[in-house]
Amino acid sequence: MPTITVEGPPIPLEKKRRLVKGLWEVATAVYEEVPAEAVVVLIRENGPENVGVSGELLVDRRTK
């Protein structure tokens, strides 16, 4: 079963729907031999308090 995982900042529900549909459409076109219902898309949202860049949390970088 093909699984697509996307990690990024939180996005609204409607954008999640568009993202899942678009990724699913591409994956089902590429994996022709796999049943469409077997393609899974996972969205993992990471808020700025849970992401660090250059030794700093993004939430702290934004307040500077």
N, CA, C and O atoms as CSV, one atom per row, in Angstrom:
chain,resi,resn,atom,element,x,y,z
A,1,MET,N,N,0.848,-1.170,0.000
A,1,MET,CA,C,0.000,0.000,0.000
A,1,MET,C,C,0.895,1.235,0.000
A,1,MET,O,O,1.658,1.438,0.945
A,2,PRO,N,N,0.818,2.059,-1.033
A,2,PRO,CA,C,1.589,3.302,-1.048
A,2,PRO,C,C,1.087,4.253,0.036
A,2,PRO,O,O,-0.116,4.468,0.185
A,3,THR,N,N,2.024,4.815,0.784
A,3,THR,CA,C,1.693,5.789,1.821
A,3,THR,C,C,2.492,7.053,1.570
A,3,THR,O,O,3.714,7.007,1.431
A,4,ILE,N,N,1.800,8.177,1.511
A,4,ILE,CA,C,2.429,9.479,1.324
A,4,ILE,C,C,2.301,10.224,2.640
A,4,ILE,O,O,1.205,10.353,3.185
A,5,THR,N,N,3.427,10.716,3.150
A,5,THR,CA,C,3.419,11.484,4.395
A,5,THR,C,C,3.876,12.907,4.093
A,5,THR,O,O,4.917,13.123,3.473
A,6,VAL,N,N,3.083,13.865,4.541
A,6,VAL,CA,C,3.402,15.276,4.371
A,6,VAL,C,C,3.558,15.883,5.757
A,6,VAL,O,O,2.672,15.755,6.601
A,7,GLU,N,N,4.686,16.542,5.989
A,7,GLU,CA,C,4.887,17.255,7.252
A,7,GLU,C,C,5.019,18.732,6.945
A,7,GLU,O,O,5.723,19.127,6.016
A,8,GLY,N,N,4.336,19.540,7.733
A,8,GLY,CA,C,4.408,20.975,7.520
A,8,GLY,C,C,3.622,21.720,8.574
A,8,GLY,O,O,3.139,21.131,9.541
A,9,PRO,N,N,3.500,23.017,8.381
A,9,PRO,CA,C,2.745,23.818,9.345
A,9,PRO,C,C,1.249,23.513,9.242
A,9,PRO,O,O,0.788,23.009,8.218
A,10,PRO,N,N,0.499,23.815,10.287
A,10,PRO,CA,C,-0.951,23.607,10.242
A,10,PRO,C,C,-1.598,24.402,9.108
A,10,PRO,O,O,-1.236,25.550,8.847
A,11,ILE,N,N,-2.567,23.762,8.439
A,11,ILE,CA,C,-3.324,24.423,7.372
A,11,ILE,C,C,-4.811,24.167,7.605
A,11,ILE,O,O,-5.175,23.217,8.298
A,12,PRO,N,N,-5.667,25.005,7.034
A,12,PRO,CA,C,-7.115,24.824,7.199
A,12,PRO,C,C,-7.609,23.516,6.569
A,12,PRO,O,O,-6.968,22.962,5.676
A,13,LEU,N,N,-8.743,23.044,7.044
A,13,LEU,CA,C,-9.331,21.791,6.595
A,13,LEU,C,C,-9.528,21.754,5.077
A,13,LEU,O,O,-9.219,20.742,4.447
A,14,GLU,N,N,-10.025,22.815,4.488
A,14,GLU,CA,C,-10.272,22.826,3.039
A,14,GLU,C,C,-8.969,22.634,2.258
A,14,GLU,O,O,-8.960,21.950,1.234
A,15,LYS,N,N,-7.885,23.222,2.724
A,15,LYS,CA,C,-6.595,23.027,2.057
A,15,LYS,C,C,-6.107,21.595,2.223
A,15,LYS,O,O,-5.473,21.045,1.323
A,16,LYS,N,N,-6.399,20.990,3.370
A,16,LYS,CA,C,-6.041,19.581,3.582
A,16,LYS,C,C,-6.783,18.704,2.580
A,16,LYS,O,O,-6.208,17.774,2.013
A,17,ARG,N,N,-8.050,19.001,2.368
A,17,ARG,CA,C,-8.839,18.227,1.398
A,17,ARG,C,C,-8.219,18.316,0.008
A,17,ARG,O,O,-8.085,17.309,-0.687
A,18,ARG,N,N,-7.840,19.539,-0.394
A,18,ARG,CA,C,-7.232,19.729,-1.720
A,18,ARG,C,C,-5.897,19.010,-1.814
A,18,ARG,O,O,-5.595,18.391,-2.834
A,19,LEU,N,N,-5.095,19.088,-0.756
A,19,LEU,CA,C,-3.793,18.441,-0.731
A,19,LEU,C,C,-3.932,16.922,-0.857
A,19,LEU,O,O,-3.250,16.296,-1.668
A,20,VAL,N,N,-4.812,16.340,-0.055
A,20,VAL,CA,C,-5.018,14.893,-0.081
A,20,VAL,C,C,-5.520,14.445,-1.451
A,20,VAL,O,O,-5.029,13.456,-1.995
A,21,LYS,N,N,-6.477,15.150,-2.003
A,21,LYS,CA,C,-7.023,14.768,-3.313
A,21,LYS,C,C,-5.955,14.852,-4.398
A,21,LYS,O,O,-5.838,13.944,-5.220
A,22,GLY,N,N,-5.176,15.933,-4.409
A,22,GLY,CA,C,-4.137,16.092,-5.422
A,22,GLY,C,C,-3.062,15.026,-5.328
A,22,GLY,O,O,-2.663,14.453,-6.342
A,23,LEU,N,N,-2.591,14.757,-4.122
A,23,LEU,CA,C,-1.571,13.724,-3.945
A,23,LEU,C,C,-2.117,12.342,-4.293
A,23,LEU,O,O,-1.428,11.535,-4.918
A,24,TRP,N,N,-3.332,12.078,-3.896
A,24,TRP,CA,C,-3.969,10.802,-4.204
A,24,TRP,C,C,-4.109,10.616,-5.714
A,24,TRP,O,O,-3.846,9.529,-6.229
A,25,GLU,N,N,-4.518,11.661,-6.423
A,25,GLU,CA,C,-4.679,11.562,-7.879
A,25,GLU,C,C,-3.359,11.229,-8.566
A,25,GLU,O,O,-3.319,10.381,-9.458
A,26,VAL,N,N,-2.286,11.887,-8.157
A,26,VAL,CA,C,-0.980,11.609,-8.746
A,26,VAL,C,C,-0.531,10.188,-8.419
A,26,VAL,O,O,-0.059,9.468,-9.299
A,27,ALA,N,N,-0.674,9.787,-7.173
A,27,ALA,CA,C,-0.228,8.453,-6.755
A,27,ALA,C,C,-1.004,7.353,-7.478
A,27,ALA,O,O,-0.414,6.357,-7.897
A,28,THR,N,N,-2.309,7.519,-7.630
A,28,THR,CA,C,-3.092,6.479,-8.311
A,28,THR,C,C,-2.742,6.414,-9.792
A,28,THR,O,O,-2.824,5.343,-10.393
A,29,ALA,N,N,-2.356,7.530,-10.388
A,29,ALA,CA,C,-1.926,7.527,-11.790
A,29,ALA,C,C,-0.582,6.812,-11.949
A,29,ALA,O,O,-0.367,6.103,-12.932
A,30,VAL,N,N,0.305,6.995,-10.996
A,30,VAL,CA,C,1.637,6.380,-11.054
A,30,VAL,C,C,1.569,4.899,-10.690
A,30,VAL,O,O,2.170,4.063,-11.366
A,31,TYR,N,N,0.837,4.572,-9.622
A,31,TYR,CA,C,0.708,3.187,-9.168
A,31,TYR,C,C,-0.534,2.558,-9.792
A,31,TYR,O,O,-1.477,2.199,-9.087
A,32,GLU,N,N,-0.530,2.429,-11.094
A,32,GLU,CA,C,-1.711,1.929,-11.811
A,32,GLU,C,C,-2.172,0.560,-11.342
A,32,GLU,O,O,-3.369,0.273,-11.331
A,33,GLU,N,N,-1.224,-0.286,-10.955
A,33,GLU,CA,C,-1.572,-1.658,-10.577
A,33,GLU,C,C,-2.102,-1.767,-9.147
A,33,GLU,O,O,-2.579,-2.829,-8.748
A,34,VAL,N,N,-2.025,-0.693,-8.378
A,34,VAL,CA,C,-2.486,-0.696,-6.985
A,34,VAL,C,C,-3.916,-0.160,-6.945
A,34,VAL,O,O,-4.209,0.857,-7.574
A,35,PRO,N,N,-4.805,-0.825,-6.218
A,35,PRO,CA,C,-6.176,-0.300,-6.102
A,35,PRO,C,C,-6.167,1.114,-5.499
A,35,PRO,O,O,-5.420,1.389,-4.559
A,36,ALA,N,N,-6.984,1.984,-6.035
A,36,ALA,CA,C,-7.018,3.385,-5.605
A,36,ALA,C,C,-7.274,3.525,-4.107
A,36,ALA,O,O,-6.742,4.431,-3.464
A,37,GLU,N,N,-8.085,2.631,-3.555
A,37,GLU,CA,C,-8.400,2.731,-2.126
A,37,GLU,C,C,-7.233,2.316,-1.241
A,37,GLU,O,O,-7.297,2.473,-0.022
A,38,ALA,N,N,-6.177,1.792,-1.833
A,38,ALA,CA,C,-5.002,1.388,-1.059
A,38,ALA,C,C,-4.005,2.532,-0.856
A,38,ALA,O,O,-3.076,2.405,-0.058
A,39,VAL,N,N,-4.187,3.636,-1.562
A,39,VAL,CA,C,-3.277,4.775,-1.426
A,39,VAL,C,C,-3.671,5.586,-0.192
A,39,VAL,O,O,-4.818,6.008,-0.050
A,40,VAL,N,N,-2.701,5.795,0.693
A,40,VAL,CA,C,-2.947,6.492,1.960
A,40,VAL,C,C,-2.132,7.776,1.991
A,40,VAL,O,O,-0.956,7.781,1.625
A,41,VAL,N,N,-2.759,8.866,2.428
A,41,VAL,CA,C,-2.070,10.141,2.610
A,41,VAL,C,C,-2.172,10.521,4.081
A,41,VAL,O,O,-3.267,10.589,4.641
A,42,LEU,N,N,-1.028,10.767,4.699
A,42,LEU,CA,C,-0.981,11.191,6.098
A,42,LEU,C,C,-0.483,12.624,6.171
A,42,LEU,O,O,0.508,12.975,5.530
A,43,ILE,N,N,-1.158,13.440,6.937
A,43,ILE,CA,C,-0.727,14.825,7.149
A,43,ILE,C,C,-0.303,14.959,8.601
A,43,ILE,O,O,-1.078,14.685,9.518
A,44,ARG,N,N,0.922,15.379,8.793
A,44,ARG,CA,C,1.437,15.628,10.145
A,44,ARG,C,C,1.716,17.111,10.263
A,44,ARG,O,O,2.573,17.656,9.567
A,45,GLU,N,N,0.992,17.746,11.141
A,45,GLU,CA,C,1.147,19.189,11.312
A,45,GLU,C,C,2.099,19.486,12.457
A,45,GLU,O,O,2.006,18.910,13.541
A,46,ASN,N,N,3.007,20.393,12.184
A,46,ASN,CA,C,4.002,20.781,13.186
A,46,ASN,C,C,3.888,22.282,13.427
A,46,ASN,O,O,4.212,23.091,12.558
A,47,GLY,N,N,3.427,22.636,14.607
A,47,GLY,CA,C,3.339,24.051,14.959
A,47,GLY,C,C,4.723,24.630,15.202
A,47,GLY,O,O,5.678,23.886,15.429
A,48,PRO,N,N,4.837,25.942,15.157
A,48,PRO,CA,C,6.139,26.580,15.309
A,48,PRO,C,C,6.798,26.314,16.666
A,48,PRO,O,O,8.008,26.491,16.809
A,49,GLU,N,N,6.021,25.896,17.648
A,49,GLU,CA,C,6.607,25.560,18.952
A,49,GLU,C,C,7.248,24.173,18.939
A,49,GLU,O,O,7.906,23.788,19.906
A,50,ASN,N,N,7.063,23.421,17.852
A,50,ASN,CA,C,7.604,22.069,17.744
A,50,ASN,C,C,8.646,21.919,16.634
A,50,ASN,O,O,9.022,20.799,16.289
A,51,VAL,N,N,9.112,23.029,16.076
A,51,VAL,CA,C,10.095,22.982,14.985
A,51,VAL,C,C,11.257,23.899,15.329
A,51,VAL,O,O,11.063,25.055,15.706
A,52,GLY,N,N,12.465,23.371,15.193
A,52,GLY,CA,C,13.652,24.175,15.452
A,52,GLY,C,C,14.505,24.308,14.203
A,52,GLY,O,O,14.654,23.354,13.439
A,53,VAL,N,N,15.062,25.490,13.998
A,53,VAL,CA,C,15.968,25.779,12.888
A,53,VAL,C,C,17.145,26.558,13.447
A,53,VAL,O,O,16.960,27.530,14.179
A,54,SER,N,N,18.339,26.141,13.109
A,54,SER,CA,C,19.556,26.817,13.568
A,54,SER,C,C,19.608,26.958,15.089
A,54,SER,O,O,20.077,27.969,15.610
A,55,GLY,N,N,19.125,25.942,15.790
A,55,GLY,CA,C,19.201,25.938,17.247
A,55,GLY,C,C,18.131,26.738,17.953
A,55,GLY,O,O,18.193,26.918,19.169
A,56,GLU,N,N,17.135,27.228,17.200
A,56,GLU,CA,C,16.061,28.012,17.810
A,56,GLU,C,C,14.701,27.471,17.365
A,56,GLU,O,O,14.543,27.010,16.235
A,57,LEU,N,N,13.728,27.536,18.268
A,57,LEU,CA,C,12.361,27.205,17.885
A,57,LEU,C,C,11.833,28.273,16.943
A,57,LEU,O,O,12.149,29.454,17.088
A,58,LEU,N,N,11.021,27.849,15.972
A,58,LEU,CA,C,10.435,28.830,15.049
A,58,LEU,C,C,9.578,29.865,15.785
A,58,LEU,O,O,9.554,31.033,15.397
A,59,VAL,N,N,8.888,29.453,16.822
A,59,VAL,CA,C,8.052,30.378,17.571
A,59,VAL,C,C,8.898,31.509,18.167
A,59,VAL,O,O,8.440,32.649,18.247
A,60,ASP,N,N,10.130,31.197,18.584
A,60,ASP,CA,C,11.000,32.221,19.125
A,60,ASP,C,C,11.585,33.113,18.030
A,60,ASP,O,O,11.783,34.309,18.241
A,61,ARG,N,N,11.853,32.548,16.894
A,61,ARG,CA,C,12.414,33.323,15.776
A,61,ARG,C,C,11.406,34.347,15.258
A,61,ARG,O,O,11.785,35.429,14.809
A,62,ARG,N,N,10.138,34.004,15.322
A,62,ARG,CA,C,9.097,34.899,14.820
A,62,ARG,C,C,8.890,36.110,15.707
A,62,ARG,O,O,8.412,37.145,15.244
A,63,THR,N,N,9.246,35.992,16.978
A,63,THR,CA,C,9.016,37.105,17.905
A,63,THR,C,C,10.161,38.126,17.890
A,63,THR,O,O,10.082,39.169,18.538
A,64,LYS,N,N,11.218,37.813,17.146
A,64,LYS,CA,C,12.357,38.745,17.085
A,64,LYS,C,C,12.139,39.846,16.082
A,64,LYS,O,O,13.003,40.707,15.913
